[in-house]
Amino acid sequence: MGTKRTAGDIIEEILNDRIFYRDEGGITLTGGEPTYQPQLAEALLRLAKLNGLDTTIETSGHTRYHIFERILPYLDLILFDIKCMDAAKHKQYAGVDNTLILTNLEKLVANHAPMQIRVP
């Protein structure tokens, strides 16, 4: 299903709509989980910044931290969703415990990442 596209193809399509952004606007990479396609996410964010677009990612935080390190220079905002603070309940409802998620959140906070923490 779907169509294979490059980051360049996607940015070109986004820039075709730039007139609607006025002086503000940009892209938000969202789910499933955009960090599960790290090369595409990094390329899209880098190209967006090169073209003067604001950049945001919406994430559950369930990924390897080095992926955040790669994309952080290109992000204006991280929308970080915390589904549940209790590890057992998180595993029950989301299928995985939240140890990795909370560890990533702590590292991002320590690195002063631009972030809004949300509880969906």
N, CA, C and O atoms as a printed pandas DataFrame, in Angstrom:
     atom_number atom_name residue_name chain_id  residue_number  x_coord  y_coord  z_coord
0              1         N          MET        A               1    0.836   -1.178    0.000
1              2        CA          MET        A               1    0.000    0.000    0.000
2              3         C          MET        A               1    0.878    1.238    0.000
3              4         O          MET        A               1    2.006    1.219    0.494
4              5         N          GLY        A               2    0.360    2.282   -0.545
5              6        CA          GLY        A               2    1.064    3.553   -0.512
6              7         C          GLY        A               2    2.015    3.709   -1.679
7              8         O          GLY        A               2    2.083    2.867   -2.575
8              9         N          THR        A               3    2.747    4.810   -1.643
9             10        CA          THR        A               3    3.681    5.152   -2.692
10            11         C          THR        A               3    5.028    5.472   -2.066
11            12         O          THR        A               3    5.094    6.195   -1.071
12            13         N          LYS        A               4    6.104    4.941   -2.639
13            14        CA          LYS        A               4    7.434    5.275   -2.151
14            15         C          LYS        A               4    7.794    6.662   -2.661
15            16         O          LYS        A               4    7.671    6.966   -3.847
16            17         N          ARG        A               5    8.248    7.503   -1.715
17            18        CA          ARG        A               5    8.618    8.872   -2.065
18            19         C          ARG        A               5    9.884    9.245   -1.322
19            20         O          ARG        A               5   10.169    8.713   -0.249
20            21         N          THR        A               6   10.630   10.153   -1.895
21            22        CA          THR        A               6   11.831   10.646   -1.228
22            23         C          THR        A               6   11.478   11.874   -0.406
23            24         O          THR        A               6   10.415   12.472   -0.573
24            25         N          ALA        A               7   12.385   12.234    0.478
25            26        CA          ALA        A               7   12.197   13.451    1.265
26            27         C          ALA        A               7   12.100   14.665    0.339
27            28         O          ALA        A               7   11.317   15.581    0.592
28            29         N          GLY        A               8   12.885   14.670   -0.719
29            30        CA          GLY        A               8   12.835   15.768   -1.682
30            31         C          GLY        A               8   11.478   15.900   -2.344
31            32         O          GLY        A               8   10.970   17.007   -2.522
32            33         N          ASP        A               9   10.887   14.760   -2.713
33            34        CA          ASP        A               9    9.543   14.777   -3.308
34            35         C          ASP        A               9    8.524   15.371   -2.348
35            36         O          ASP        A               9    7.679   16.179   -2.736
36            37         N          ILE        A              10    8.616   14.960   -1.102
37            38        CA          ILE        A              10    7.649   15.406   -0.097
38            39         C          ILE        A              10    7.808   16.896    0.178
39            40         O          ILE        A              10    6.816   17.621    0.250
40            41         N          ILE        A              11    9.052   17.360    0.334
41            42        CA          ILE        A              11    9.282   18.780    0.592
42            43         C          ILE        A              11    8.820   19.620   -0.597
43            44         O          ILE        A              11    8.264   20.703   -0.414
44            45         N          GLU        A              12    9.045   19.131   -1.797
45            46        CA          GLU        A              12    8.581   19.866   -2.984
46            47         C          GLU        A              12    7.066   20.063   -2.946
47            48         O          GLU        A              12    6.565   21.144   -3.255
48            49         N          GLU        A              13    6.351   19.020   -2.568
49            50        CA          GLU        A              13    4.892   19.128   -2.465
50            51         C          GLU        A              13    4.485   20.109   -1.361
51            52         O          GLU        A              13    3.558   20.902   -1.534
52            53         N          ILE        A              14    5.183   20.046   -0.237
53            54        CA          ILE        A              14    4.905   20.962    0.870
54            55         C          ILE        A              14    5.143   22.405    0.435
55            56         O          ILE        A              14    4.333   23.284    0.728
56            57         N          LEU        A              15    6.237   22.647   -0.254
57            58        CA          LEU        A              15    6.576   24.007   -0.678
58            59         C          LEU        A              15    5.600   24.542   -1.717
59            60         O          LEU        A              15    5.440   25.756   -1.844
60            61         N          ASN        A              16    4.953   23.661   -2.455
61            62        CA          ASN        A              16    3.925   24.109   -3.402
62            63         C          ASN        A              16    2.759   24.785   -2.677
63            64         O          ASN        A              16    2.048   25.599   -3.266
64            65         N          ASP        A              17    2.568   24.452   -1.412
65            66        CA          ASP        A              17    1.478   25.033   -0.617
66            67         C          ASP        A              17    1.958   26.173    0.287
67            68         O          ASP        A              17    1.206   26.650    1.136
68            69         N          ARG        A              18    3.178   26.597    0.108
69            70        CA          ARG        A              18    3.768   27.593    1.003
70            71         C          ARG        A              18    2.964   28.892    1.065
71            72         O          ARG        A              18    2.963   29.561    2.098
72            73         N          ILE        A              19    2.298   29.250    0.005
73            74        CA          ILE        A              19    1.506   30.479   -0.017
74            75         C          ILE        A              19    0.456   30.490    1.101
75            76         O          ILE        A              19    0.073   31.555    1.584
76            77         N          PHE        A              20    0.001   29.320    1.501
77            78        CA          PHE        A              20   -1.017   29.227    2.547
78            79         C          PHE        A              20   -0.427   29.356    3.953
79            80         O          PHE        A              20   -1.175   29.532    4.915
80            81         N          TYR        A              21    0.892   29.271    4.089
81            82        CA          TYR        A              21    1.537   29.337    5.403
82            83         C          TYR        A              21    1.708   30.763    5.906
83            84         O          TYR        A              21    1.927   30.975    7.099
84            85         N          ARG        A              22    1.610   31.738    5.018
85            86        CA          ARG        A              22    1.896   33.143    5.328
86            87         C          ARG        A              22    3.314   33.237    5.860
87            88         O          ARG        A              22    4.221   32.631    5.291
88            89         N          ASP        A              23    3.528   33.980    6.933
89            90        CA          ASP        A              23    4.870   34.116    7.505
90            91         C          ASP        A              23    5.178   33.012    8.506
91            92         O          ASP        A              23    6.309   32.887    8.975
92            93         N          GLU        A              24    4.176   32.221    8.826
93            94        CA          GLU        A              24    4.353   31.147    9.789
94            95         C          GLU        A              24    3.957   29.838    9.133
95            96         O          GLU        A              24    3.389   29.824    8.041
96            97         N          GLY        A              25    4.249   28.783    9.781
97            98        CA          GLY        A              25    3.828   27.485    9.272
98            99         C          GLY        A              25    5.009   26.588    9.018
99           100         O          GLY        A              25    6.163   27.015    8.999
100          101         N          GLY        A              26    4.688   25.354    8.827
101          102        CA          GLY        A              26    5.748   24.392    8.601
102          103         C          GLY        A              26    5.200   22.990    8.544
103          104         O          GLY        A              26    4.099   22.750    8.049
104          105         N          ILE        A              27    5.993   22.063    9.064
105          106        CA          ILE        A              27    5.605   20.661    9.007
106          107         C          ILE        A              27    5.599   20.044   10.398
107          108         O          ILE        A              27    6.365   20.432   11.281
108          109         N          THR        A              28    4.719   19.081   10.560
109          110        CA          THR        A              28    4.686   18.255   11.764
110          111         C          THR        A              28    4.756   16.805   11.323
111          112         O          THR        A              28    3.900   16.333   10.575
112          113         N          LEU        A              29    5.782   16.098   11.788
113          114        CA          LEU        A              29    5.882   14.669   11.534
114          115         C          LEU        A              29    5.131   13.972   12.650
115          116         O          LEU        A              29    5.393   14.205   13.830
116          117         N          THR        A              30    4.200   13.118   12.271
117          118        CA          THR        A              30    3.340   12.479   13.246
118          119         C          THR        A              30    3.137   11.025   12.868
119          120         O          THR        A              30    3.787   10.535   11.944
120          121         N          GLY        A              31    2.272   10.339   13.543
121          122        CA          GLY        A              31    2.222    8.899   13.616
122          123         C          GLY        A              31    1.502    8.123   12.564
123          124         O          GLY        A              31    0.904    8.568   11.583
124          125         N          GLY        A              32    1.658    6.932   12.926
125          126        CA          GLY        A              32    2.286    6.076   13.942
126          127         C          GLY        A              32    3.352    6.784   14.733
127          128         O          GLY        A              32    3.065    7.726   15.472
128          129         N          GLU        A              33    4.575    6.339   14.584
129          130        CA          GLU        A              33    5.719    6.913   15.292
130          131         C          GLU        A              33    6.757    7.321   14.250
131          132         O          GLU        A              33    7.399    6.457   13.654
132          133         N          PRO        A              34    6.933    8.624   14.020
133          134        CA          PRO        A              34    7.825    9.070   12.943
134          135         C          PRO        A              34    9.290    8.695   13.141
135          136         O          PRO        A              34   10.045    8.649   12.170
136          137         N          THR        A              35    9.708    8.424   14.379
137          138        CA          THR        A              35   11.105    8.040   14.591
138          139         C          THR        A              35   11.383    6.611   14.128
139          140         O          THR        A              35   12.537    6.184   14.125
140          141         N          TYR        A              36   10.359    5.874   13.740
141          142        CA          TYR        A              36   10.563    4.524   13.208
142          143         C          TYR        A              36   11.030    4.552   11.756
143          144         O          TYR        A              36   11.380    3.515   11.192
144          145         N          GLN        A              37   11.036    5.745   11.152
145          146        CA          GLN        A              37   11.637    5.962    9.833
146          147         C          GLN        A              37   12.670    7.079    9.999
147          148         O          GLN        A              37   12.488    8.176    9.471
148          149         N          PRO        A              38   13.754    6.803   10.732
149          150        CA          PRO        A              38   14.659    7.885   11.144
150          151         C          PRO        A              38   15.348    8.610    9.991
151          152         O          PRO        A              38   15.526    9.827   10.054
152          153         N          GLN        A              39   15.741    7.887    8.937
153          154        CA          GLN        A              39   16.419    8.568    7.831
154          155         C          GLN        A              39   15.469    9.539    7.130
155          156         O          GLN        A              39   15.855   10.660    6.800
156          157         N          LEU        A              40   14.233    9.108    6.905
157          158        CA          LEU        A              40   13.255    9.983    6.260
158          159         C          LEU        A              40   12.926   11.171    7.161
159          160         O          LEU        A              40   12.859   12.306    6.689
160          161         N          ALA        A              41   12.722   10.923    8.438
161          162        CA          ALA        A              41   12.410   12.010    9.370
162          163         C          ALA        A              41   13.533   13.043    9.385
163          164         O          ALA        A              41   13.276   14.244    9.298
164          165         N          GLU        A              42   14.761   12.583    9.493
165          166        CA          GLU        A              42   15.897   13.508    9.524
166          167         C          GLU        A              42   15.995   14.295    8.219
167          168         O          GLU        A              42   16.209   15.507    8.242
168          169         N          ALA        A              43   15.842   13.621    7.092
169          170        CA          ALA        A              43   15.937   14.300    5.795
170          171         C          ALA        A              43   14.823   15.331    5.626
171          172         O          ALA        A              43   15.076   16.444    5.164
172          173         N          LEU        A              44   13.606   14.975    5.992
173          174        CA          LEU        A              44   12.489   15.919    5.873
174          175         C          LEU        A              44   12.697   17.144    6.754
175          176         O          LEU        A              44   12.493   18.277    6.318
176          177         N          LEU        A              45   13.102   16.908    7.988
177          178        CA          LEU        A              45   13.305   18.025    8.912
178          179         C          LEU        A              45   14.447   18.925    8.446
179          180         O          LEU        A              45   14.341   20.149    8.517
180          181         N          ARG        A              46   15.527   18.331    7.976
181          182        CA          ARG        A              46   16.668   19.112    7.480
182          183         C          ARG        A              46   16.257   19.963    6.288
183          184         O          ARG        A              46   16.578   21.150    6.231
184          185         N          LEU        A              47   15.544   19.361    5.330
185          186        CA          LEU        A              47   15.090   20.109    4.153
186          187         C          LEU        A              47   14.090   21.199    4.522
187          188         O          LEU        A              47   14.099   22.282    3.937
188          189         N          ALA        A              48   13.240   20.912    5.479
189          190        CA          ALA        A              48   12.273   21.923    5.924
190          191         C          ALA        A              48   12.997   23.132    6.504
191          192         O          ALA        A              48   12.655   24.269    6.181
192          193         N          LYS        A              49   13.993   22.899    7.357
193          194        CA          LYS        A              49   14.742   24.010    7.951
194          195         C          LYS        A              49   15.499   24.778    6.871
195          196         O          LYS        A              49   15.557   26.007    6.927
196          197         N          LEU        A              50   16.082   24.085    5.888
197          198        CA          LEU        A              50   16.780   24.756    4.793
198          199         C          LEU        A              50   15.850   25.667    4.008
199          200         O          LEU        A              50   16.290   26.654    3.418
200          201         N          ASN        A              51   14.566   25.337    4.003
201          202        CA          ASN        A              51   13.574   26.125    3.280
202          203         C          ASN        A              51   12.802   27.075    4.186
203          204         O          ASN        A              51   11.777   27.622    3.778
204          205         N          GLY        A              52   13.283   27.278    5.418
205          206        CA          GLY        A              52   12.697   28.266    6.310
206          207         C          GLY        A              52   11.377   27.867    6.945
207          208         O          GLY        A              52   10.615   28.728    7.383
208          209         N          LEU        A              53   11.098   26.568    7.001
209          210        CA          LEU        A              53    9.847   26.103    7.601
210          211         C          LEU        A              53   10.050   25.759    9.071
211          212         O          LEU        A              53   11.116   25.285    9.464
212          213         N          ASP        A              54    9.026   26.000    9.877
213          214        CA          ASP        A              54    9.028   25.537   11.255
214          215         C          ASP        A              54    8.858   24.020   11.254
215          216         O          ASP        A              54    8.215   23.461   10.366
216          217         N          THR        A              55    9.436   23.362   12.253
217          218        CA          THR        A              55    9.390   21.900   12.297
218          219         C          THR        A              55    8.967   21.406   13.675
219          220         O          THR        A              55    9.401   21.916   14.708
220          221         N          THR        A              56    8.110   20.403   13.649
221          222        CA          THR        A              56    7.611   19.775   14.873
222          223         C          THR        A              56    7.547   18.272   14.649
223          224         O          THR        A              56    7.332   17.804   13.531
224          225         N          ILE        A              57    7.737   17.530   15.724
225          226        CA          ILE        A              57    7.531   16.081   15.678
226          227         C          ILE        A              57    6.591   15.716   16.826
227          228         O          ILE        A              57    6.698   16.246   17.932
228          229         N          GLU        A              58    5.686   14.816   16.541
229          230        CA          GLU        A              58    4.774   14.284   17.550
230          231         C          GLU        A              58    5.229   12.854   17.814
231          232         O          GLU        A              58    5.256   12.033   16.897
232          233         N          THR        A              59    5.586   12.551   19.058
233          234        CA          THR        A              59    6.208   11.260   19.359
234          235         C          THR        A              59    5.706   10.673   20.669
235          236         O          THR        A              59    5.281   11.386   21.578
236          237         N          SER        A              60    5.770    9.352   20.732
237          238        CA          SER        A              60    5.516    8.647   21.988
238          239         C          SER        A              60    6.808    8.519   22.790
239          240         O          SER        A              60    6.782    8.165   23.969
240          241         N          GLY        A              61    7.945    8.812   22.141
241          242        CA          GLY        A              61    9.231    8.709   22.811
242          243         C          GLY        A              61    9.799    7.311   22.855
243          244         O          GLY        A              61   10.853    7.094   23.453
244          245         N          HIS        A              62    9.124    6.352   22.233
245          246        CA          HIS        A              62    9.575    4.966   22.274
246          247         C          HIS        A              62   10.497    4.685   21.084
247          248         O          HIS        A              62   10.089    4.105   20.078
248          249         N          THR        A              63   11.743    5.113   21.233
249          250        CA          THR        A              63   12.747    4.932   20.188
250          251         C          THR        A              63   14.116    5.010   20.825
251          252         O          THR        A              63   14.232    5.350   22.002
252          253         N          ARG        A              64   15.146    4.704   20.073
253          254        CA          ARG        A              64   16.509    4.830   20.593
254          255         C          ARG        A              64   16.876    6.310   20.671
255          256         O          ARG        A              64   16.549    7.082   19.769
256          257         N          TYR        A              65   17.552    6.703   21.741
257          258        CA          TYR        A              65   17.836    8.118   21.959
258          259         C          TYR        A              65   18.710    8.713   20.855
259          260         O          TYR        A              65   18.577    9.895   20.536
260          261         N          HIS        A              66   19.591    7.919   20.274
261          262        CA          HIS        A              66   20.464    8.482   19.241
262          263         C          HIS        A              66   19.663    9.020   18.055
263          264         O          HIS        A              66   20.151    9.879   17.321
264          265         N          ILE        A              67   18.448    8.529   17.861
265          266        CA          ILE        A              67   17.592    9.076   16.804
266          267         C          ILE        A              67   17.167   10.496   17.164
267          268         O          ILE        A              67   17.175   11.379   16.307
268          269         N          PHE        A              68   16.798   10.722   18.414
269          270        CA          PHE        A              68   16.489   12.085   18.849
270          271         C          PHE        A              68   17.702   12.990   18.680
271          272         O          PHE        A              68   17.566   14.139   18.258
272          273         N          GLU        A              69   18.893   12.479   19.007
273          274        CA          GLU        A              69   20.103   13.285   18.858
274          275         C          GLU        A              69   20.308   13.710   17.405
275          276         O          GLU        A              69   20.771   14.820   17.142
276          277         N          ARG        A              70   19.970   12.842   16.475
277          278        CA          ARG        A              70   20.145   13.159   15.051
278          279         C          ARG        A              70   19.155   14.206   14.565
279          280         O          ARG        A              70   19.511   15.054   13.747
280          281         N          ILE        A              71   17.906   14.164   15.056
281          282        CA          ILE        A              71   16.891   15.068   14.525
282          283         C          ILE        A              71   16.730   16.347   15.342
283          284         O          ILE        A              71   16.162   17.325   14.854
284          285         N          LEU        A              72   17.217   16.350   16.565
285          286        CA          LEU        A              72   17.044   17.507   17.444
286          287         C          LEU        A              72   17.532   18.829   16.842
287          288         O          LEU        A              72   16.869   19.850   17.028
288          289         N          PRO        A              73   18.660   18.852   16.131
289          290        CA          PRO        A              73   19.104   20.139   15.552
290          291         C          PRO        A              73   18.117   20.747   14.552
291          292         O          PRO        A              73   18.191   21.942   14.265
292          293         N          TYR        A              74   17.210   19.950   14.027
293          294        CA          TYR        A              74   16.277   20.420   13.003
294          295         C          TYR        A              74   14.868   20.640   13.549
295          296         O          TYR        A              74   13.941   20.888   12.778
296          297         N          LEU        A              75   14.698   20.554   14.858
297          298        CA          LEU        A              75   13.360   20.651   15.447
298          299         C          LEU        A              75   13.137   21.971   16.170
299          300         O          LEU        A              75   13.998   22.446   16.910
300          301         N          ASP        A              76   11.967   22.553   15.943
301          302        CA          ASP        A              76   11.530   23.712   16.704
302          303         C          ASP        A              76   10.699   23.289   17.909
303          304         O          ASP        A              76   10.624   24.011   18.903
304          305         N          LEU        A              77   10.074   22.113   17.816
305          306        CA          LEU        A              77    9.195   21.658   18.892
306          307         C          LEU        A              77    9.037   20.148   18.845
307          308         O          LEU        A              77    8.941   19.550   17.773
308          309         N          ILE        A              78    9.011   19.541   20.029
309          310        CA          ILE        A              78    8.681   18.127   20.184
310          311         C          ILE        A              78    7.387   18.055   20.985
311          312         O          ILE        A              78    7.318   18.556   22.107
312          313         N          LEU        A              79    6.372   17.436   20.413
313          314        CA          LEU        A              79    5.136   17.141   21.141
314          315         C          LEU        A              79    5.300   15.715   21.669
315          316         O          LEU        A              79    5.193   14.750   20.912
316          317         N          PHE        A              80    5.556   15.592   22.955
317          318        CA          PHE        A              80    5.916   14.312   23.577
318          319         C          PHE        A              80    4.729   13.800   24.367
319          320         O          PHE        A              80    4.347   14.389   25.378
320          321         N          ASP        A              81    4.151   12.713   23.911
321          322        CA          ASP        A              81    2.962   12.144   24.551
322          323         C          ASP        A              81    3.337   11.096   25.595
323          324         O          ASP        A              81    4.002   10.107   25.288
324          325         N          ILE        A              82    2.904   11.325   26.820
325          326        CA          ILE        A              82    3.067   10.362   27.909
326          327         C          ILE        A              82    1.696    9.730   28.135
327          328         O          ILE        A              82    0.760   10.399   28.573
328          329         N          LYS        A              83    1.589    8.467   27.838
329          330        CA          LYS        A              83    0.283    7.810   27.951
330          331         C          LYS        A              83   -0.044    7.415   29.387
331          332         O          LYS        A              83   -1.200    7.468   29.805
332          333         N          CYS        A              84    0.987    7.016   30.143
333          334        CA          CYS        A              84    0.765    6.572   31.513
334          335         C          CYS        A              84    2.106    6.557   32.244
335          336         O          CYS        A              84    3.099    6.088   31.688
336          337         N          MET        A              85    2.155    7.054   33.461
337          338        CA          MET        A              85    3.404    7.081   34.215
338          339         C          MET        A              85    3.737    5.732   34.853
339          340         O          MET        A              85    4.912    5.425   35.054
340          341         N          ASP        A              86    2.748    4.939   35.166
341          342        CA          ASP        A              86    2.944    3.635   35.798
342          343         C          ASP        A              86    3.400    2.619   34.745
343          344         O          ASP        A              86    2.699    2.393   33.759
344          345         N          ALA        A              87    4.572    2.008   34.952
345          346        CA          ALA        A              87    5.152    1.090   33.961
346          347         C          ALA        A              87    4.248   -0.110   33.685
347          348         O          ALA        A              87    4.067   -0.492   32.529
348          349         N          ALA        A              88    3.680   -0.704   34.728
349          350        CA          ALA        A              88    2.832   -1.887   34.541
350          351         C          ALA        A              88    1.560   -1.537   33.778
351          352         O          ALA        A              88    1.149   -2.267   32.876
352          353         N          LYS        A              89    0.943   -0.426   34.138
353          354        CA          LYS        A              89   -0.267   -0.018   33.428
354          355         C          LYS        A              89    0.047    0.378   31.987
355          356         O          LYS        A              89   -0.738    0.113   31.077
356          357         N          HIS        A              90    1.199    1.013   31.790
357          358        CA          HIS        A              90    1.599    1.378   30.431
358          359         C          HIS        A              90    1.750    0.119   29.589
359          360         O          HIS        A              90    1.297    0.071   28.445
360          361         N          LYS        A              91    2.386   -0.895   30.157
361          362        CA          LYS        A              91    2.552   -2.162   29.427
362          363         C          LYS        A              91    1.187   -2.795   29.153
363          364         O          LYS        A              91    0.954   -3.324   28.066
364          365         N          GLN        A              92    0.300   -2.744   30.121
365          366        CA          GLN        A              92   -1.028   -3.328   29.959
366          367         C          GLN        A              92   -1.791   -2.660   28.819
367          368         O          GLN        A              92   -2.414   -3.339   28.004
368          369         N          TYR        A              93   -1.742   -1.338   28.762
369          370        CA          TYR        A              93   -2.561   -0.618   27.795
370          371         C          TYR        A              93   -1.859   -0.302   26.474
371          372         O          TYR        A              93   -2.510   -0.204   25.433
372          373         N          ALA        A              94   -0.524   -0.143   26.514
373          374        CA          ALA        A              94    0.200    0.234   25.295
374          375         C          ALA        A              94    1.040   -0.911   24.725
375          376         O          ALA        A              94    1.547   -0.813   23.607
376          377         N          GLY        A              95    1.187   -1.988   25.486
377          378        CA          GLY        A              95    1.924   -3.142   24.989
378          379         C          GLY        A              95    3.398   -3.157   25.340
379          380         O          GLY        A              95    4.057   -4.182   25.160
380          381         N          VAL        A              96    3.939   -2.049   25.838
381          382        CA          VAL        A              96    5.338   -1.966   26.279
382          383         C          VAL        A              96    5.382   -1.153   27.565
383          384         O          VAL        A              96    4.524   -0.306   27.814
384          385         N          ASP        A              97    6.415   -1.432   28.389
385          386        CA          ASP        A              97    6.526   -0.580   29.570
386          387         C          ASP        A              97    7.091    0.771   29.138
387          388         O          ASP        A              97    7.464    0.945   27.978
388          389         N          ASN        A              98    7.155    1.712   30.053
389          390        CA          ASN        A              98    7.529    3.068   29.688
390          391         C          ASN        A              98    8.953    3.456   30.096
391          392         O          ASN        A              98    9.289    4.640   30.109
392          393         N          THR        A              99    9.783    2.478   30.427
393          394        CA          THR        A              99   11.146    2.782   30.870
394          395         C          THR        A              99   11.916    3.553   29.804
395          396         O          THR        A              99   12.503    4.594   30.099
396          397         N          LEU        A             100   11.921    3.061   28.586
397          398        CA          LEU        A             100   12.629    3.729   27.488
398          399         C          LEU        A             100   12.059    5.128   27.246
399          400         O          LEU        A             100   12.810    6.080   27.035
400          401         N          ILE        A             101   10.760    5.244   27.277
401          402        CA          ILE        A             101   10.085    6.520   27.036
402          403         C          ILE        A             101   10.491    7.554   28.077
403          404         O          ILE        A             101   10.853    8.679   27.732
404          405         N          LEU        A             102   10.430    7.174   29.348
405          406        CA          LEU        A             102   10.765    8.112   30.419
406          407         C          LEU        A             102   12.253    8.451   30.433
407          408         O          LEU        A             102   12.628    9.577   30.759
408          409         N          THR        A             103   13.100    7.488   30.081
409          410        CA          THR        A             103   14.540    7.749   29.972
410          411         C          THR        A             103   14.799    8.762   28.868
411          412         O          THR        A             103   15.583    9.694   29.052
412          413         N          ASN        A             104   14.147    8.587   27.722
413          414        CA          ASN        A             104   14.310    9.541   26.626
414          415         C          ASN        A             104   13.811   10.925   27.022
415          416         O          ASN        A             104   14.434   11.933   26.688
416          417         N          LEU        A             105   12.697   10.974   27.728
417          418        CA          LEU        A             105   12.152   12.253   28.176
418          419         C          LEU        A             105   13.148   12.967   29.095
419          420         O          LEU        A             105   13.385   14.166   28.944
420          421         N          GLU        A             106   13.726   12.235   30.038
421          422        CA          GLU        A             106   14.714   12.825   30.943
422          423         C          GLU        A             106   15.905   13.383   30.176
423          424         O          GLU        A             106   16.383   14.478   30.476
424          425         N          LYS        A             107   16.388   12.631   29.182
425          426        CA          LYS        A             107   17.541   13.090   28.391
426          427         C          LYS        A             107   17.187   14.329   27.578
427          428         O          LYS        A             107   17.992   15.256   27.483
428          429         N          LEU        A             108   16.007   14.356   26.997
429          430        CA          LEU        A             108   15.590   15.524   26.222
430          431         C          LEU        A             108   15.458   16.757   27.105
431          432         O          LEU        A             108   15.867   17.850   26.713
432          433         N          VAL        A             109   14.891   16.587   28.289
433          434        CA          VAL        A             109   14.774   17.704   29.229
434          435         C          VAL        A             109   16.166   18.194   29.637
435          436         O          VAL        A             109   16.408   19.399   29.695
436          437         N          ALA        A             110   17.077   17.264   29.921
437          438        CA          ALA        A             110   18.444   17.636   30.308
438          439         C          ALA        A             110   19.157   18.395   29.187
439          440         O          ALA        A             110   20.030   19.222   29.451
440          441         N          ASN        A             111   18.786   18.113   27.943
441          442        CA          ASN        A             111   19.384   18.799   26.795
442          443         C          ASN        A             111   18.595   20.034   26.375
443          444         O          ASN        A             111   18.850   20.606   25.315
444          445         N          HIS        A             112   17.644   20.443   27.197
445          446        CA          HIS        A             112   16.838   21.649   26.942
446          447         C          HIS        A             112   16.136   21.608   25.590
447          448         O          HIS        A             112   16.050   22.620   24.894
448          449         N          ALA        A             113   15.637   20.431   25.225
449          450        CA          ALA        A             113   14.908   20.278   23.967
450          451         C          ALA        A             113   13.616   21.090   24.027
451          452         O          ALA        A             113   12.965   21.143   25.071
452          453         N          PRO        A             114   13.241   21.722   22.917
453          454        CA          PRO        A             114   11.982   22.478   22.881
454          455         C          PRO        A             114   10.810   21.509   22.873
455          456         O          PRO        A             114   10.591   20.800   21.892
456          457         N          MET        A             115   10.057   21.479   23.970
457          458        CA          MET        A             115    9.105   20.384   24.126
458          459         C          MET        A             115    7.836   20.807   24.838
459          460         O          MET        A             115    7.839   21.666   25.719
460          461         N          GLN        A             116    6.756   20.172   24.423
461          462        CA          GLN        A             116    5.501   20.213   25.166
462          463         C          GLN        A             116    5.159   18.777   25.507
463          464         O          GLN        A             116    5.070   17.924   24.624
464          465         N          ILE        A             117    4.969   18.513   26.794
465          466        CA          ILE        A             117    4.609   17.179   27.243
466          467         C          ILE        A             117    3.086   17.128   27.320
467          468         O          ILE        A             117    2.442   18.002   27.900
468          469         N          ARG        A             118    2.532   16.076   26.717
469          470        CA          ARG        A             118    1.073   15.949   26.680
470          471         C          ARG        A             118    0.659   14.596   27.230
471          472         O          ARG        A             118    1.401   13.619   27.130
472          473         N          VAL        A             119   -0.518   14.548   27.803
473          474        CA          VAL        A             119   -1.107   13.293   28.275
474          475         C          VAL        A             119   -2.391   13.088   27.480
475          476         O          VAL        A             119   -3.420   13.690   27.787
476          477         N          PRO        A             120   -2.328   12.231   26.449
477          478        CA          PRO        A             120   -3.524   12.041   25.603
478          479         C          PRO        A             120   -4.621   11.285   26.332
479          480         O          PRO        A             120   -5.686   11.044   25.764
